[in-house]
Amino acid sequence: MVHDELTFGLWKQEKPLGRVLQPDEAIAREGKYAPADWEKRMAKVRVTTSQSLDAAVEPRTLVVGLTVNGASIAYPFDDLLKQTPIIDDVGRVPILIVLGDDQKSVRAFERLVEGRKLEFFVKPGVSPLRLVDAETGSEWDFTGKAITGTLAGKQLKKISVLNDYWFDWKTYHPDTKIYLLGNR
């Protein structure tokens, strides 16, 4: 199963008949759910990890992590805000990471179609987001589907992504690399 990182609004737009679990009222009354300010409170707690962290990235930096063919990499979320899409190769697989129109939802894909490695850029001035591949000029939507051009109907293979703090991602993926704009 492939996991995306989507806002509720985008998920609901894509899956209008989707169902969401509600909090259990009995558990809520007992105060067993984390309080609404949990993230704010945890931000004040000192980060400890057995892993050596890259000093160029603060431990609580939000990253988008992914693993392909056993190779893990973390992309600082702020880098995605500055440059989307990000074109990369991970585990010898050409990949594409793209931020949605809402500037919060993230998806990653293999950018190999019919044995051909594609390069993508964002089509300027259009909403919803459209990507264009440089090789055929086909347009792609945020789901990774070609909607116009010679590749219309083709679907990019999704790659699971996880939004996490840098220190946490590094703890569970000790051999991970970190992507920093201008250093690749």
mmCIF file of the C-alpha atoms, coordinates in Angstrom:
data_MODEL
# 
_entry.id   MODEL 
# 
loop_
_atom_site.group_PDB 
_atom_site.id 
_atom_site.type_symbol 
_atom_site.label_atom_id 
_atom_site.label_alt_id 
_atom_site.label_comp_id 
_atom_site.label_asym_id 
_atom_site.label_entity_id 
_atom_site.label_seq_id 
_atom_site.pdbx_PDB_ins_code 
_atom_site.Cartn_x 
_atom_site.Cartn_y 
_atom_site.Cartn_z 
_atom_site.occupancy 
_atom_site.B_iso_or_equiv 
_atom_site.pdbx_formal_charge 
_atom_site.auth_seq_id 
_atom_site.auth_comp_id 
_atom_site.auth_asym_id 
_atom_site.auth_atom_id 
_atom_site.pdbx_PDB_model_num 
ATOM 1   C CA . MET A 1 1   ? 0.000   0.000  0.000   1.00 0.00 ? 1   MET A CA 1 
ATOM 2   C CA . VAL A 1 2   ? 1.280   3.455  -0.936  1.00 0.00 ? 2   VAL A CA 1 
ATOM 3   C CA . HIS A 1 3   ? 0.829   6.356  1.454   1.00 0.00 ? 3   HIS A CA 1 
ATOM 4   C CA . ASP A 1 4   ? 0.351   9.993  0.467   1.00 0.00 ? 4   ASP A CA 1 
ATOM 5   C CA . GLU A 1 5   ? 0.537   13.016 2.729   1.00 0.00 ? 5   GLU A CA 1 
ATOM 6   C CA . LEU A 1 6   ? -2.629  14.982 1.967   1.00 0.00 ? 6   LEU A CA 1 
ATOM 7   C CA . THR A 1 7   ? -4.638  17.606 3.770   1.00 0.00 ? 7   THR A CA 1 
ATOM 8   C CA . PHE A 1 8   ? -8.128  16.533 4.753   1.00 0.00 ? 8   PHE A CA 1 
ATOM 9   C CA . GLY A 1 9   ? -9.580  19.038 2.272   1.00 0.00 ? 9   GLY A CA 1 
ATOM 10  C CA . LEU A 1 10  ? -7.710  17.580 -0.691  1.00 0.00 ? 10  LEU A CA 1 
ATOM 11  C CA . TRP A 1 11  ? -8.389  14.001 0.398   1.00 0.00 ? 11  TRP A CA 1 
ATOM 12  C CA . LYS A 1 12  ? -12.120 14.760 0.687   1.00 0.00 ? 12  LYS A CA 1 
ATOM 13  C CA . GLN A 1 13  ? -12.078 16.425 -2.740  1.00 0.00 ? 13  GLN A CA 1 
ATOM 14  C CA . GLU A 1 14  ? -10.457 13.334 -4.295  1.00 0.00 ? 14  GLU A CA 1 
ATOM 15  C CA . LYS A 1 15  ? -12.511 10.840 -2.259  1.00 0.00 ? 15  LYS A CA 1 
ATOM 16  C CA . PRO A 1 16  ? -15.926 12.488 -1.717  1.00 0.00 ? 16  PRO A CA 1 
ATOM 17  C CA . LEU A 1 17  ? -17.406 9.204  -0.468  1.00 0.00 ? 17  LEU A CA 1 
ATOM 18  C CA . GLY A 1 18  ? -14.442 8.512  1.838   1.00 0.00 ? 18  GLY A CA 1 
ATOM 19  C CA . ARG A 1 19  ? -15.129 7.810  5.493   1.00 0.00 ? 19  ARG A CA 1 
ATOM 20  C CA . VAL A 1 20  ? -13.313 9.203  8.525   1.00 0.00 ? 20  VAL A CA 1 
ATOM 21  C CA . LEU A 1 21  ? -13.149 7.723  11.999  1.00 0.00 ? 21  LEU A CA 1 
ATOM 22  C CA . GLN A 1 22  ? -14.455 9.962  14.742  1.00 0.00 ? 22  GLN A CA 1 
ATOM 23  C CA . PRO A 1 23  ? -12.880 10.198 18.182  1.00 0.00 ? 23  PRO A CA 1 
ATOM 24  C CA . ASP A 1 24  ? -14.395 7.836  20.721  1.00 0.00 ? 24  ASP A CA 1 
ATOM 25  C CA . GLU A 1 25  ? -16.452 10.050 23.052  1.00 0.00 ? 25  GLU A CA 1 
ATOM 26  C CA . ALA A 1 26  ? -15.784 7.854  26.112  1.00 0.00 ? 26  ALA A CA 1 
ATOM 27  C CA . ILE A 1 27  ? -12.027 8.082  25.603  1.00 0.00 ? 27  ILE A CA 1 
ATOM 28  C CA . ALA A 1 28  ? -12.294 11.827 24.984  1.00 0.00 ? 28  ALA A CA 1 
ATOM 29  C CA . ARG A 1 29  ? -14.220 12.304 28.252  1.00 0.00 ? 29  ARG A CA 1 
ATOM 30  C CA . GLU A 1 30  ? -11.460 10.431 30.100  1.00 0.00 ? 30  GLU A CA 1 
ATOM 31  C CA . GLY A 1 31  ? -8.883  12.828 28.627  1.00 0.00 ? 31  GLY A CA 1 
ATOM 32  C CA . LYS A 1 32  ? -6.900  10.045 26.952  1.00 0.00 ? 32  LYS A CA 1 
ATOM 33  C CA . TYR A 1 33  ? -6.421  11.866 23.651  1.00 0.00 ? 33  TYR A CA 1 
ATOM 34  C CA . ALA A 1 34  ? -3.499  14.253 23.257  1.00 0.00 ? 34  ALA A CA 1 
ATOM 35  C CA . PRO A 1 35  ? -4.458  17.847 24.009  1.00 0.00 ? 35  PRO A CA 1 
ATOM 36  C CA . ALA A 1 36  ? -4.912  20.267 21.113  1.00 0.00 ? 36  ALA A CA 1 
ATOM 37  C CA . ASP A 1 37  ? -1.678  22.083 22.034  1.00 0.00 ? 37  ASP A CA 1 
ATOM 38  C CA . TRP A 1 38  ? 0.415   18.898 22.175  1.00 0.00 ? 38  TRP A CA 1 
ATOM 39  C CA . GLU A 1 39  ? 2.671   19.892 19.236  1.00 0.00 ? 39  GLU A CA 1 
ATOM 40  C CA . LYS A 1 40  ? 3.326   23.306 20.775  1.00 0.00 ? 40  LYS A CA 1 
ATOM 41  C CA . ARG A 1 41  ? 4.210   21.737 24.125  1.00 0.00 ? 41  ARG A CA 1 
ATOM 42  C CA . MET A 1 42  ? 6.450   19.088 22.566  1.00 0.00 ? 42  MET A CA 1 
ATOM 43  C CA . ALA A 1 43  ? 8.368   21.750 20.633  1.00 0.00 ? 43  ALA A CA 1 
ATOM 44  C CA . LYS A 1 44  ? 9.798   22.874 23.978  1.00 0.00 ? 44  LYS A CA 1 
ATOM 45  C CA . VAL A 1 45  ? 11.038  19.395 24.921  1.00 0.00 ? 45  VAL A CA 1 
ATOM 46  C CA . ARG A 1 46  ? 14.720  18.694 24.248  1.00 0.00 ? 46  ARG A CA 1 
ATOM 47  C CA . VAL A 1 47  ? 15.329  16.344 21.319  1.00 0.00 ? 47  VAL A CA 1 
ATOM 48  C CA . THR A 1 48  ? 17.292  13.210 22.146  1.00 0.00 ? 48  THR A CA 1 
ATOM 49  C CA . THR A 1 49  ? 18.258  10.542 19.668  1.00 0.00 ? 49  THR A CA 1 
ATOM 50  C CA . SER A 1 50  ? 20.954  7.931  19.390  1.00 0.00 ? 50  SER A CA 1 
ATOM 51  C CA . GLN A 1 51  ? 21.587  9.022  15.800  1.00 0.00 ? 51  GLN A CA 1 
ATOM 52  C CA . SER A 1 52  ? 24.098  11.622 14.676  1.00 0.00 ? 52  SER A CA 1 
ATOM 53  C CA . LEU A 1 53  ? 22.118  14.400 12.987  1.00 0.00 ? 53  LEU A CA 1 
ATOM 54  C CA . ASP A 1 54  ? 23.285  16.605 10.134  1.00 0.00 ? 54  ASP A CA 1 
ATOM 55  C CA . ALA A 1 55  ? 24.091  19.944 11.773  1.00 0.00 ? 55  ALA A CA 1 
ATOM 56  C CA . ALA A 1 56  ? 22.786  21.833 8.711   1.00 0.00 ? 56  ALA A CA 1 
ATOM 57  C CA . VAL A 1 57  ? 19.223  20.823 9.637   1.00 0.00 ? 57  VAL A CA 1 
ATOM 58  C CA . GLU A 1 58  ? 17.514  21.577 12.939  1.00 0.00 ? 58  GLU A CA 1 
ATOM 59  C CA . PRO A 1 59  ? 16.235  18.398 14.669  1.00 0.00 ? 59  PRO A CA 1 
ATOM 60  C CA . ARG A 1 60  ? 12.570  19.503 14.518  1.00 0.00 ? 60  ARG A CA 1 
ATOM 61  C CA . THR A 1 61  ? 12.696  20.441 10.852  1.00 0.00 ? 61  THR A CA 1 
ATOM 62  C CA . LEU A 1 62  ? 9.701   18.943 9.064   1.00 0.00 ? 62  LEU A CA 1 
ATOM 63  C CA . VAL A 1 63  ? 10.894  16.621 6.309   1.00 0.00 ? 63  VAL A CA 1 
ATOM 64  C CA . VAL A 1 64  ? 9.252   14.491 3.660   1.00 0.00 ? 64  VAL A CA 1 
ATOM 65  C CA . GLY A 1 65  ? 10.900  11.091 3.862   1.00 0.00 ? 65  GLY A CA 1 
ATOM 66  C CA . LEU A 1 66  ? 10.830  8.241  1.406   1.00 0.00 ? 66  LEU A CA 1 
ATOM 67  C CA . THR A 1 67  ? 12.568  4.938  0.834   1.00 0.00 ? 67  THR A CA 1 
ATOM 68  C CA . VAL A 1 68  ? 13.190  3.372  -2.580  1.00 0.00 ? 68  VAL A CA 1 
ATOM 69  C CA . ASN A 1 69  ? 15.099  0.121  -3.134  1.00 0.00 ? 69  ASN A CA 1 
ATOM 70  C CA . GLY A 1 70  ? 16.429  0.302  0.424   1.00 0.00 ? 70  GLY A CA 1 
ATOM 71  C CA . ALA A 1 71  ? 17.766  3.864  0.030   1.00 0.00 ? 71  ALA A CA 1 
ATOM 72  C CA . SER A 1 72  ? 16.168  6.511  2.260   1.00 0.00 ? 72  SER A CA 1 
ATOM 73  C CA . ILE A 1 73  ? 16.202  10.263 1.829   1.00 0.00 ? 73  ILE A CA 1 
ATOM 74  C CA . ALA A 1 74  ? 14.613  13.202 3.627   1.00 0.00 ? 74  ALA A CA 1 
ATOM 75  C CA . TYR A 1 75  ? 13.564  16.392 1.860   1.00 0.00 ? 75  TYR A CA 1 
ATOM 76  C CA . PRO A 1 76  ? 13.122  19.437 4.132   1.00 0.00 ? 76  PRO A CA 1 
ATOM 77  C CA . PHE A 1 77  ? 9.558   20.633 3.649   1.00 0.00 ? 77  PHE A CA 1 
ATOM 78  C CA . ASP A 1 78  ? 10.730  24.237 3.302   1.00 0.00 ? 78  ASP A CA 1 
ATOM 79  C CA . ASP A 1 79  ? 12.815  23.178 0.280   1.00 0.00 ? 79  ASP A CA 1 
ATOM 80  C CA . LEU A 1 80  ? 9.655   21.840 -1.360  1.00 0.00 ? 80  LEU A CA 1 
ATOM 81  C CA . LEU A 1 81  ? 8.000   25.204 -0.736  1.00 0.00 ? 81  LEU A CA 1 
ATOM 82  C CA . LYS A 1 82  ? 10.891  26.878 -2.568  1.00 0.00 ? 82  LYS A CA 1 
ATOM 83  C CA . GLN A 1 83  ? 11.193  24.355 -5.404  1.00 0.00 ? 83  GLN A CA 1 
ATOM 84  C CA . THR A 1 84  ? 8.479   22.061 -6.630  1.00 0.00 ? 84  THR A CA 1 
ATOM 85  C CA . PRO A 1 85  ? 8.729   19.659 -8.204  1.00 0.00 ? 85  PRO A CA 1 
ATOM 86  C CA . ILE A 1 86  ? 11.989  18.172 -7.038  1.00 0.00 ? 86  ILE A CA 1 
ATOM 87  C CA . ILE A 1 87  ? 13.550  15.770 -9.529  1.00 0.00 ? 87  ILE A CA 1 
ATOM 88  C CA . ASP A 1 88  ? 15.940  13.242 -8.016  1.00 0.00 ? 88  ASP A CA 1 
ATOM 89  C CA . ASP A 1 89  ? 17.223  9.669  -8.191  1.00 0.00 ? 89  ASP A CA 1 
ATOM 90  C CA . VAL A 1 90  ? 16.870  7.476  -5.102  1.00 0.00 ? 90  VAL A CA 1 
ATOM 91  C CA . GLY A 1 91  ? 17.958  3.858  -4.955  1.00 0.00 ? 91  GLY A CA 1 
ATOM 92  C CA . ARG A 1 92  ? 18.747  4.068  -8.691  1.00 0.00 ? 92  ARG A CA 1 
ATOM 93  C CA . VAL A 1 93  ? 15.116  5.059  -9.392  1.00 0.00 ? 93  VAL A CA 1 
ATOM 94  C CA . PRO A 1 94  ? 14.267  8.396  -11.013 1.00 0.00 ? 94  PRO A CA 1 
ATOM 95  C CA . ILE A 1 95  ? 11.711  10.138 -8.805  1.00 0.00 ? 95  ILE A CA 1 
ATOM 96  C CA . LEU A 1 96  ? 9.503   13.209 -8.715  1.00 0.00 ? 96  LEU A CA 1 
ATOM 97  C CA . ILE A 1 97  ? 8.309   14.886 -5.513  1.00 0.00 ? 97  ILE A CA 1 
ATOM 98  C CA . VAL A 1 98  ? 5.602   17.489 -5.867  1.00 0.00 ? 98  VAL A CA 1 
ATOM 99  C CA . LEU A 1 99  ? 3.746   19.820 -3.531  1.00 0.00 ? 99  LEU A CA 1 
ATOM 100 C CA . GLY A 1 100 ? 0.017   20.316 -4.122  1.00 0.00 ? 100 GLY A CA 1 
ATOM 101 C CA . ASP A 1 101 ? -1.814  23.590 -4.697  1.00 0.00 ? 101 ASP A CA 1 
ATOM 102 C CA . ASP A 1 102 ? -2.608  23.771 -0.973  1.00 0.00 ? 102 ASP A CA 1 
ATOM 103 C CA . GLN A 1 103 ? 1.156   23.969 -0.226  1.00 0.00 ? 103 GLN A CA 1 
ATOM 104 C CA . LYS A 1 104 ? 0.763   21.161 2.328   1.00 0.00 ? 104 LYS A CA 1 
ATOM 105 C CA . SER A 1 105 ? -0.061  17.972 0.426   1.00 0.00 ? 105 SER A CA 1 
ATOM 106 C CA . VAL A 1 106 ? 2.872   15.980 -0.969  1.00 0.00 ? 106 VAL A CA 1 
ATOM 107 C CA . ARG A 1 107 ? 3.145   13.104 -3.397  1.00 0.00 ? 107 ARG A CA 1 
ATOM 108 C CA . ALA A 1 108 ? 6.105   11.249 -4.887  1.00 0.00 ? 108 ALA A CA 1 
ATOM 109 C CA . PHE A 1 109 ? 6.278   9.193  -8.055  1.00 0.00 ? 109 PHE A CA 1 
ATOM 110 C CA . GLU A 1 110 ? 8.670   7.193  -10.185 1.00 0.00 ? 110 GLU A CA 1 
ATOM 111 C CA . ARG A 1 111 ? 9.258   9.322  -13.255 1.00 0.00 ? 111 ARG A CA 1 
ATOM 112 C CA . LEU A 1 112 ? 9.884   6.419  -15.586 1.00 0.00 ? 112 LEU A CA 1 
ATOM 113 C CA . VAL A 1 113 ? 7.225   5.767  -18.238 1.00 0.00 ? 113 VAL A CA 1 
ATOM 114 C CA . GLU A 1 114 ? 7.600   2.995  -20.808 1.00 0.00 ? 114 GLU A CA 1 
ATOM 115 C CA . GLY A 1 115 ? 11.324  2.801  -20.006 1.00 0.00 ? 115 GLY A CA 1 
ATOM 116 C CA . ARG A 1 116 ? 11.781  6.533  -20.565 1.00 0.00 ? 116 ARG A CA 1 
ATOM 117 C CA . LYS A 1 117 ? 12.988  8.883  -17.813 1.00 0.00 ? 117 LYS A CA 1 
ATOM 118 C CA . LEU A 1 118 ? 10.857  12.036 -17.757 1.00 0.00 ? 118 LEU A CA 1 
ATOM 119 C CA . GLU A 1 119 ? 11.773  15.516 -16.519 1.00 0.00 ? 119 GLU A CA 1 
ATOM 120 C CA . PHE A 1 120 ? 8.896   17.587 -15.131 1.00 0.00 ? 120 PHE A CA 1 
ATOM 121 C CA . PHE A 1 121 ? 8.137   21.225 -14.492 1.00 0.00 ? 121 PHE A CA 1 
ATOM 122 C CA . VAL A 1 122 ? 5.074   23.045 -13.188 1.00 0.00 ? 122 VAL A CA 1 
ATOM 123 C CA . LYS A 1 123 ? 2.890   24.664 -15.815 1.00 0.00 ? 123 LYS A CA 1 
ATOM 124 C CA . PRO A 1 124 ? 2.782   28.312 -14.715 1.00 0.00 ? 124 PRO A CA 1 
ATOM 125 C CA . GLY A 1 125 ? -0.392  30.253 -14.055 1.00 0.00 ? 125 GLY A CA 1 
ATOM 126 C CA . VAL A 1 126 ? -2.857  27.367 -13.915 1.00 0.00 ? 126 VAL A CA 1 
ATOM 127 C CA . SER A 1 127 ? -4.951  25.932 -11.138 1.00 0.00 ? 127 SER A CA 1 
ATOM 128 C CA . PRO A 1 128 ? -5.303  23.139 -10.298 1.00 0.00 ? 128 PRO A CA 1 
ATOM 129 C CA . LEU A 1 129 ? -1.630  22.195 -10.497 1.00 0.00 ? 129 LEU A CA 1 
ATOM 130 C CA . ARG A 1 130 ? -0.447  20.814 -13.810 1.00 0.00 ? 130 ARG A CA 1 
ATOM 131 C CA . LEU A 1 131 ? 2.941   19.283 -14.498 1.00 0.00 ? 131 LEU A CA 1 
ATOM 132 C CA . VAL A 1 132 ? 4.404   19.072 -17.980 1.00 0.00 ? 132 VAL A CA 1 
ATOM 133 C CA . ASP A 1 133 ? 7.018   16.546 -19.015 1.00 0.00 ? 133 ASP A CA 1 
ATOM 134 C CA . ALA A 1 134 ? 9.829   17.994 -21.115 1.00 0.00 ? 134 ALA A CA 1 
ATOM 135 C CA . GLU A 1 135 ? 10.082  14.918 -23.335 1.00 0.00 ? 135 GLU A CA 1 
ATOM 136 C CA . THR A 1 136 ? 6.541   14.822 -24.786 1.00 0.00 ? 136 THR A CA 1 
ATOM 137 C CA . GLY A 1 137 ? 4.811   17.967 -23.519 1.00 0.00 ? 137 GLY A CA 1 
ATOM 138 C CA . SER A 1 138 ? 2.113   15.828 -21.921 1.00 0.00 ? 138 SER A CA 1 
ATOM 139 C CA . GLU A 1 139 ? 0.276   17.412 -18.990 1.00 0.00 ? 139 GLU A CA 1 
ATOM 140 C CA . TRP A 1 140 ? -0.043  15.555 -15.692 1.00 0.00 ? 140 TRP A CA 1 
ATOM 141 C CA . ASP A 1 141 ? -2.252  16.199 -12.666 1.00 0.00 ? 141 ASP A CA 1 
ATOM 142 C CA . PHE A 1 142 ? -1.402  15.935 -8.965  1.00 0.00 ? 142 PHE A CA 1 
ATOM 143 C CA . THR A 1 143 ? -2.492  12.277 -8.911  1.00 0.00 ? 143 THR A CA 1 
ATOM 144 C CA . GLY A 1 144 ? 0.316   11.449 -11.365 1.00 0.00 ? 144 GLY A CA 1 
ATOM 145 C CA . LYS A 1 145 ? -1.973  10.841 -14.319 1.00 0.00 ? 145 LYS A CA 1 
ATOM 146 C CA . ALA A 1 146 ? -1.266  12.211 -17.799 1.00 0.00 ? 146 ALA A CA 1 
ATOM 147 C CA . ILE A 1 147 ? -4.377  14.104 -18.853 1.00 0.00 ? 147 ILE A CA 1 
ATOM 148 C CA . THR A 1 148 ? -3.288  15.472 -22.247 1.00 0.00 ? 148 THR A CA 1 
ATOM 149 C CA . GLY A 1 149 ? -0.595  14.782 -24.834 1.00 0.00 ? 149 GLY A CA 1 
ATOM 150 C CA . THR A 1 150 ? 0.930   11.629 -26.255 1.00 0.00 ? 150 THR A CA 1 
ATOM 151 C CA . LEU A 1 151 ? 1.075   10.014 -22.803 1.00 0.00 ? 151 LEU A CA 1 
ATOM 152 C CA . ALA A 1 152 ? -2.583  10.805 -21.939 1.00 0.00 ? 152 ALA A CA 1 
ATOM 153 C CA . GLY A 1 153 ? -4.003  8.061  -19.732 1.00 0.00 ? 153 GLY A CA 1 
ATOM 154 C CA . LYS A 1 154 ? -0.629  6.909  -18.400 1.00 0.00 ? 154 LYS A CA 1 
ATOM 155 C CA . GLN A 1 155 ? -0.185  6.805  -14.617 1.00 0.00 ? 155 GLN A CA 1 
ATOM 156 C CA . LEU A 1 156 ? 3.073   7.418  -12.764 1.00 0.00 ? 156 LEU A CA 1 
ATOM 157 C CA . LYS A 1 157 ? 3.841   4.811  -10.104 1.00 0.00 ? 157 LYS A CA 1 
ATOM 158 C CA . LYS A 1 158 ? 3.378   6.301  -6.627  1.00 0.00 ? 158 LYS A CA 1 
ATOM 159 C CA . ILE A 1 159 ? 6.045   6.166  -3.938  1.00 0.00 ? 159 ILE A CA 1 
ATOM 160 C CA . SER A 1 160 ? 5.072   6.313  -0.255  1.00 0.00 ? 160 SER A CA 1 
ATOM 161 C CA . VAL A 1 161 ? 6.006   9.505  1.558   1.00 0.00 ? 161 VAL A CA 1 
ATOM 162 C CA . LEU A 1 162 ? 5.948   10.407 5.232   1.00 0.00 ? 162 LEU A CA 1 
ATOM 163 C CA . ASN A 1 163 ? 5.946   13.874 6.799   1.00 0.00 ? 163 ASN A CA 1 
ATOM 164 C CA . ASP A 1 164 ? 8.069   13.634 9.925   1.00 0.00 ? 164 ASP A CA 1 
ATOM 165 C CA . TYR A 1 165 ? 10.551  15.540 12.037  1.00 0.00 ? 165 TYR A CA 1 
ATOM 166 C CA . TRP A 1 166 ? 14.164  15.193 10.870  1.00 0.00 ? 166 TRP A CA 1 
ATOM 167 C CA . PHE A 1 167 ? 15.314  13.649 14.165  1.00 0.00 ? 167 PHE A CA 1 
ATOM 168 C CA . ASP A 1 168 ? 12.517  11.072 14.095  1.00 0.00 ? 168 ASP A CA 1 
ATOM 169 C CA . TRP A 1 169 ? 13.011  10.132 10.432  1.00 0.00 ? 169 TRP A CA 1 
ATOM 170 C CA . LYS A 1 170 ? 16.759  9.736  11.081  1.00 0.00 ? 170 LYS A CA 1 
ATOM 171 C CA . THR A 1 171 ? 16.081  7.509  14.115  1.00 0.00 ? 171 THR A CA 1 
ATOM 172 C CA . TYR A 1 172 ? 14.079  5.035  12.043  1.00 0.00 ? 172 TYR A CA 1 
ATOM 173 C CA . HIS A 1 173 ? 16.222  5.415  8.905   1.00 0.00 ? 173 HIS A CA 1 
ATOM 174 C CA . PRO A 1 174 ? 19.793  5.732  10.262  1.00 0.00 ? 174 PRO A CA 1 
ATOM 175 C CA . ASP A 1 175 ? 21.426  5.497  6.817   1.00 0.00 ? 175 ASP A CA 1 
ATOM 176 C CA . THR A 1 176 ? 19.210  8.205  5.330   1.00 0.00 ? 176 THR A CA 1 
ATOM 177 C CA . LYS A 1 177 ? 20.547  11.045 3.255   1.00 0.00 ? 177 LYS A CA 1 
ATOM 178 C CA . ILE A 1 178 ? 19.230  14.590 3.492   1.00 0.00 ? 178 ILE A CA 1 
ATOM 179 C CA . TYR A 1 179 ? 18.441  16.611 0.394   1.00 0.00 ? 179 TYR A CA 1 
ATOM 180 C CA . LEU A 1 180 ? 19.472  20.254 0.633   1.00 0.00 ? 180 LEU A CA 1 
ATOM 181 C CA . LEU A 1 181 ? 18.791  22.685 -2.194  1.00 0.00 ? 181 LEU A CA 1 
ATOM 182 C CA . GLY A 1 182 ? 21.995  23.648 -3.954  1.00 0.00 ? 182 GLY A CA 1 
ATOM 183 C CA . ASN A 1 183 ? 23.923  20.632 -2.584  1.00 0.00 ? 183 ASN A CA 1 
ATOM 184 C CA . ARG A 1 184 ? 22.930  17.930 -5.055  1.00 0.00 ? 184 ARG A CA 1 
# 
